[in-house]
Amino acid sequence: MRGQLPNKWFYNLWLSVVLILLVMYACFFSEHLSRMFEKEADTKAACSPNTNSSVDDKARLLYEQPKIIPHRTDVVFASPWLAPIVWQSSFNSILLDGIYKPMNITIATTVFALGKYVRFLKDFLGTAEIHYMVGYKVDFYIFTDSPGDVPNVTLAEGRRVKVMKVPSSNRWQDISARRMEMIQLLIENTIRGQADYIFCLDVDSKFYAHFGVEALGRLVATIHPNYWFLGRDQYTYERRPESRAYIPLGEGDFYYGGAVFGGLLEDVRAMTKTCSQNFEADTANGIEAAWQEESHLNRYFLYNKPSKLLSPEYLWMDVAGWNKEIKLVRFSGVEKNYAEIRPN
């Protein structure tokens, strides 16, 4: 009997160690399973629509799958410096609204309506309510010498008209030239802290289709509808070397229109300040650039590349008719008699 005691003692010890290991393993395995199930539940919650979320949250999950192969091959969607060129079918407005609406942004928008140009305000504002930055806060800053003639257009909540009285001018070129300085001062003295982006638009135009947050960017230029299919040496840049707007033959990217440009406040402020200073320097030397502020704008964009380009869809002209590459006209200058509406 005594000879068997050591074997029994060893057996009991071995059994106790095995039981302890089994308990430890069971505890570890149970905790591991618990964590695995929790992780799986979190993954399902993240990938499944939340029935308690808002309509906008659900919309962010429901959009067409992006594709590497483009829908269109007739136009270019990026500049050589990789700035996006916005065309129809190059963006998803549902997805973009899902990104921008939670930011609660405000877009300041400047419009110059001096002299007889005030007649275009009603259609401009009326069509803007249908197509321009719909669902976002917009402050329209109307520069005019006839505040009493600004039409009373009903705007949606969060969208306002602010009238800025300015002196009249006997030359439309002077009105065009002063625009850059006025925008610069507006940003510095009024808009800072009240808006996130600013767009500067021509009043003698109408909106015909969606013009939304796909247009926003740090510094945004718009390709002019008259020159987008031409070579750079055919652009009407300022060609006189003595002008601050000078662009020599063989240089230039696109010809940009002065009727639509914008971006973040400080980037637009820097641009308008530079253009205004260069215009004043030209004036001191007895020079007026070929297309006033538009010439200086093109010079600025040549050496300060815009971060986003809007296709001619965003700056068309009613008299231009249709073009096979232009699938949709969003914003267009209306047909008019310049001799009748301009002061000179």
C-alpha positions as CSV (number, residue, x, y, z in Angstrom):
1,M,0.0,0.0,0.0
2,R,2.7,2.4,0.9
3,G,4.5,1.8,-2.4
4,Q,1.4,3.1,-4.2
5,L,1.1,6.4,-2.4
6,P,3.6,8.4,-4.5
7,N,1.8,7.3,-7.7
8,K,-1.5,8.5,-6.4
9,W,-0.1,11.7,-5.1
10,F,1.5,12.4,-8.5
11,Y,-1.7,11.6,-10.2
12,N,-3.7,14.0,-8.1
13,L,-1.2,16.7,-8.7
14,W,-1.2,16.1,-12.4
15,L,-5.0,16.2,-12.4
16,S,-5.1,19.5,-10.5
17,V,-2.7,21.1,-12.9
18,V,-4.8,20.0,-15.9
19,L,-8.0,21.3,-14.3
20,I,-6.4,24.7,-13.6
21,L,-5.1,24.9,-17.2
22,L,-8.6,24.0,-18.5
23,V,-10.2,26.8,-16.3
24,M,-7.7,29.3,-17.5
25,Y,-8.2,28.4,-21.1
26,A,-12.0,28.5,-20.7
27,C,-11.7,32.0,-19.3
28,F,-9.4,33.2,-22.0
29,F,-11.6,31.6,-24.8
30,S,-14.7,33.1,-23.3
31,E,-13.2,36.6,-23.2
32,H,-11.9,36.2,-26.7
33,L,-15.3,35.2,-28.0
34,S,-16.9,38.1,-26.2
35,R,-14.5,40.6,-27.8
36,M,-15.0,39.0,-31.3
37,F,-18.7,39.2,-31.1
38,E,-18.5,42.8,-29.9
39,K,-16.2,43.7,-32.8
40,E,-18.6,42.0,-35.2
41,A,-21.5,43.8,-33.8
42,D,-19.7,47.1,-34.2
43,T,-18.8,46.3,-37.8
44,K,-22.4,45.5,-38.6
45,A,-23.6,48.7,-37.0
46,A,-21.0,50.7,-39.0
47,C,-22.0,49.1,-42.3
48,S,-25.7,49.1,-41.8
49,P,-28.0,52.1,-42.1
50,N,-29.1,53.5,-38.8
51,T,-32.8,53.5,-38.6
52,N,-32.7,56.4,-36.1
53,S,-30.4,58.5,-38.3
54,S,-31.5,61.5,-40.4
55,V,-32.4,61.4,-44.0
56,D,-29.1,63.1,-45.0
57,D,-27.1,60.4,-43.1
58,K,-28.9,57.6,-45.1
59,A,-28.3,59.5,-48.3
60,R,-24.6,59.5,-47.7
61,L,-24.6,55.7,-47.9
62,L,-26.7,55.4,-51.1
63,Y,-24.8,56.6,-54.2
64,E,-23.5,55.1,-57.4
65,Q,-20.3,53.2,-57.0
66,P,-17.3,55.2,-58.3
67,K,-15.5,53.8,-61.4
68,I,-12.0,54.0,-62.5
69,I,-13.0,53.8,-66.2
70,P,-14.6,57.2,-67.0
71,H,-18.1,57.7,-68.2
72,R,-16.9,60.2,-70.8
73,T,-13.8,60.3,-73.0
74,D,-14.6,63.5,-75.0
75,V,-13.3,65.9,-72.3
76,V,-10.4,66.1,-69.8
77,F,-11.3,65.9,-66.1
78,A,-8.0,67.2,-64.7
79,S,-5.5,69.9,-65.5
80,P,-1.7,69.2,-65.9
81,W,-1.3,70.3,-62.3
82,L,-4.0,67.9,-61.2
83,A,-6.7,70.4,-60.5
84,P,-10.1,68.9,-61.1
85,I,-12.1,70.2,-64.1
86,V,-15.8,69.9,-63.2
87,W,-18.0,68.6,-66.0
88,Q,-21.4,66.9,-66.0
89,S,-21.0,63.3,-64.7
90,S,-17.7,64.1,-62.9
91,F,-19.3,64.3,-59.5
92,N,-22.1,63.0,-57.3
93,S,-24.2,65.7,-55.8
94,I,-25.8,63.4,-53.2
95,L,-22.4,62.4,-51.9
96,L,-21.1,66.0,-51.9
97,D,-24.2,67.3,-50.0
98,G,-23.6,64.6,-47.4
99,I,-20.1,66.0,-46.9
100,Y,-20.8,69.7,-47.0
101,K,-24.2,70.1,-45.3
102,P,-23.0,69.0,-41.9
103,M,-20.3,71.7,-42.1
104,N,-23.0,74.4,-42.0
105,I,-21.1,76.6,-44.5
106,T,-22.1,80.1,-45.8
107,I,-21.3,81.1,-49.4
108,A,-20.9,84.9,-50.0
109,T,-21.8,85.9,-53.5
110,T,-21.0,89.2,-55.1
111,V,-23.0,90.8,-57.9
112,F,-22.4,94.2,-59.5
113,A,-25.5,95.8,-60.9
114,L,-24.7,99.4,-61.8
115,G,-26.6,101.6,-64.2
116,K,-29.0,99.7,-66.5
117,Y,-27.5,96.4,-65.3
118,V,-29.8,96.5,-62.3
119,R,-32.6,95.2,-64.7
120,F,-30.9,91.8,-64.7
121,L,-31.1,91.3,-61.0
122,K,-34.7,89.8,-60.9
123,D,-33.9,86.9,-63.2
124,F,-30.4,86.4,-61.6
125,L,-31.8,86.1,-58.1
126,G,-35.0,84.2,-59.2
127,T,-33.1,81.5,-61.0
128,A,-30.4,81.4,-58.3
129,E,-33.1,80.3,-55.8
130,I,-33.9,77.4,-58.1
131,H,-30.4,76.2,-59.0
132,Y,-27.6,78.0,-57.1
133,M,-26.2,76.4,-53.9
134,V,-29.7,75.2,-53.0
135,G,-30.0,74.1,-49.4
136,Y,-27.0,76.2,-48.3
137,K,-26.7,79.6,-46.6
138,V,-26.0,82.3,-49.2
139,D,-25.4,86.0,-48.7
140,F,-25.8,87.9,-51.9
141,Y,-23.9,91.2,-51.8
142,I,-25.4,93.5,-54.5
143,F,-23.2,96.4,-55.5
144,T,-25.3,99.0,-57.1
145,D,-25.8,102.8,-57.6
146,S,-29.6,102.3,-57.5
147,P,-30.5,100.6,-54.2
148,G,-34.2,101.5,-54.7
149,D,-34.3,99.5,-57.9
150,V,-33.1,96.2,-56.3
151,P,-36.1,93.8,-56.8
152,N,-37.8,92.2,-53.8
153,V,-37.2,88.4,-54.5
154,T,-38.4,85.9,-52.0
155,L,-35.5,83.8,-50.7
156,A,-35.4,80.6,-48.8
157,E,-34.4,80.6,-45.1
158,G,-30.7,81.3,-44.6
159,R,-30.4,83.2,-47.9
160,R,-30.2,87.0,-47.8
161,V,-29.6,90.0,-50.0
162,K,-27.4,92.7,-48.8
163,V,-27.3,96.0,-50.8
164,M,-23.9,97.8,-51.0
165,K,-24.3,101.3,-52.4
166,V,-21.5,102.4,-54.7
167,P,-21.0,105.5,-56.9
168,S,-21.9,105.5,-60.6
169,S,-19.4,105.6,-63.4
170,N,-19.4,107.0,-67.0
171,R,-17.3,104.1,-68.3
172,W,-18.1,100.4,-68.0
173,Q,-14.4,99.7,-68.1
174,D,-14.0,101.7,-64.8
175,I,-16.8,99.6,-63.2
176,S,-15.0,96.4,-64.3
177,A,-11.7,97.7,-63.0
178,R,-13.0,98.8,-59.6
179,R,-14.6,95.4,-59.0
180,M,-11.4,93.7,-57.7
181,E,-10.7,96.4,-55.1
182,M,-14.4,96.3,-53.9
183,I,-14.3,92.6,-53.5
184,Q,-11.0,92.8,-51.6
185,L,-12.4,95.4,-49.2
186,L,-15.6,93.6,-48.8
187,I,-13.7,90.5,-47.6
188,E,-11.4,92.5,-45.3
189,N,-14.1,94.8,-43.7
190,T,-17.4,92.8,-43.9
191,I,-17.3,89.1,-44.8
192,R,-14.5,87.8,-42.6
193,G,-16.1,85.6,-39.9
194,Q,-19.4,85.6,-41.7
195,A,-18.8,83.3,-44.6
196,D,-16.6,80.4,-45.6
197,Y,-16.4,80.7,-49.4
198,I,-17.0,83.5,-51.8
199,F,-18.1,83.5,-55.5
200,C,-18.1,86.5,-57.8
201,L,-20.7,86.3,-60.6
202,D,-21.8,88.5,-63.4
203,V,-25.4,89.8,-63.0
204,D,-26.3,89.8,-66.7
205,S,-26.7,86.0,-66.4
206,K,-29.2,83.3,-65.5
207,F,-29.0,79.9,-63.9
208,Y,-30.4,77.1,-65.9
209,A,-29.3,74.0,-64.0
210,H,-27.7,72.8,-60.8
211,F,-24.7,74.9,-59.6
212,G,-23.7,73.5,-56.2
213,V,-20.9,72.7,-53.8
214,E,-19.1,70.7,-56.5
215,A,-17.9,74.2,-57.5
216,L,-16.3,75.0,-54.2
217,G,-12.5,74.9,-53.7
218,R,-9.5,76.9,-52.4
219,L,-9.2,79.0,-55.6
220,V,-11.7,78.4,-58.4
221,A,-11.4,79.6,-62.0
222,T,-13.8,79.1,-64.9
223,I,-12.8,78.2,-68.5
224,H,-14.2,80.9,-70.9
225,P,-16.7,79.5,-73.4
226,N,-15.2,81.5,-76.3
227,Y,-11.7,80.0,-76.1
228,W,-11.8,76.5,-74.6
229,F,-11.3,74.8,-77.9
230,L,-8.5,77.2,-79.2
231,G,-4.7,77.2,-78.8
232,R,-3.1,79.5,-76.3
233,D,-1.7,81.9,-78.9
234,Q,-5.2,82.6,-80.0
235,Y,-6.3,83.7,-76.5
236,T,-6.9,87.4,-76.0
237,Y,-4.4,87.8,-73.2
238,E,-2.8,91.2,-72.6
239,R,0.2,91.0,-75.0
240,R,2.0,94.3,-74.2
241,P,5.1,93.8,-72.1
242,E,4.7,97.1,-70.3
243,S,1.4,96.0,-68.7
244,R,1.3,94.1,-65.4
245,A,-1.2,91.8,-67.0
246,Y,1.2,90.7,-69.8
247,I,1.3,87.1,-70.9
248,P,3.7,86.4,-73.8
249,L,3.0,84.2,-76.7
250,G,3.7,80.5,-76.0
251,E,2.6,80.8,-72.4
252,G,-0.7,80.2,-70.6
253,D,-2.9,77.3,-69.7
254,F,-6.5,78.2,-70.4
255,Y,-8.4,81.5,-70.9
256,Y,-10.4,82.1,-67.8
257,G,-13.6,84.2,-67.6
258,G,-14.0,87.1,-65.2
259,A,-17.8,86.3,-64.9
260,V,-17.3,83.4,-62.5
261,F,-14.5,82.9,-60.0
262,G,-14.3,82.2,-56.3
263,G,-12.8,80.2,-53.4
264,L,-11.9,80.5,-49.8
265,L,-12.0,84.1,-48.5
266,E,-8.3,84.6,-47.9
267,D,-7.3,83.1,-51.3
268,V,-9.8,85.3,-53.1
269,R,-8.7,88.3,-51.1
270,A,-5.1,87.7,-52.0
271,M,-6.0,87.4,-55.7
272,T,-8.3,90.5,-55.8
273,K,-5.7,92.6,-54.0
274,T,-2.9,91.6,-56.4
275,C,-5.1,92.3,-59.4
276,S,-6.2,95.6,-58.0
277,Q,-2.6,96.7,-57.3
278,N,-1.5,95.7,-60.8
279,F,-4.4,97.5,-62.3
280,E,-3.4,100.7,-60.4
281,A,0.2,100.3,-61.5
282,D,-0.9,100.1,-65.1
283,T,-3.2,103.1,-64.7
284,A,-0.2,105.1,-63.3
285,N,1.7,104.2,-66.4
286,G,-1.1,105.1,-68.7
287,I,-2.0,101.5,-69.6
288,E,-5.4,99.8,-69.6
289,A,-5.2,96.0,-70.0
290,A,-7.1,94.5,-73.0
291,W,-10.0,93.2,-70.9
292,Q,-9.5,95.1,-67.7
293,E,-9.8,92.9,-64.6
294,E,-10.2,89.7,-66.7
295,S,-6.7,90.3,-68.2
296,H,-5.2,90.7,-64.7
297,L,-7.2,87.6,-63.5
298,N,-5.6,85.5,-66.2
299,R,-2.2,86.7,-65.4
300,Y,-2.7,85.9,-61.7
301,F,-4.0,82.4,-62.5
302,L,-1.0,81.7,-64.7
303,Y,1.4,82.1,-61.8
304,N,-1.0,81.1,-59.0
305,K,-2.6,77.9,-60.3
306,P,-6.3,77.5,-59.4
307,S,-7.1,74.5,-57.3
308,K,-10.3,73.7,-59.3
309,L,-11.5,74.6,-62.7
310,L,-15.1,74.8,-63.8
311,S,-15.9,73.8,-67.3
312,P,-17.8,76.1,-69.7
313,E,-21.0,74.5,-68.4
314,Y,-20.6,77.0,-65.5
315,L,-20.0,80.0,-67.9
316,W,-21.9,79.8,-71.1
317,M,-23.5,82.4,-73.3
318,D,-27.1,82.3,-74.6
319,V,-26.0,83.5,-78.0
320,A,-23.4,80.6,-78.4
321,G,-26.0,78.0,-79.1
322,W,-25.3,74.4,-78.2
323,N,-22.1,72.2,-78.4
324,K,-21.8,68.5,-78.3
325,E,-19.3,68.5,-75.4
326,I,-21.6,70.8,-73.3
327,K,-24.1,68.3,-72.0
328,L,-25.7,70.8,-69.6
329,V,-25.6,74.6,-69.4
330,R,-25.7,75.7,-65.7
331,F,-25.0,79.4,-65.8
332,S,-25.1,81.6,-68.9
333,G,-24.8,85.2,-69.9
334,V,-28.1,86.4,-71.4
335,E,-28.5,87.9,-74.8
336,K,-28.3,91.8,-74.7
337,N,-27.6,94.9,-76.6
338,Y,-24.3,96.2,-75.1
339,A,-24.7,99.6,-76.9
340,E,-28.0,100.2,-75.1
341,I,-27.0,99.1,-71.5
342,R,-23.4,100.3,-71.2
343,P,-22.7,103.9,-70.3
344,N,-20.2,104.3,-73.1
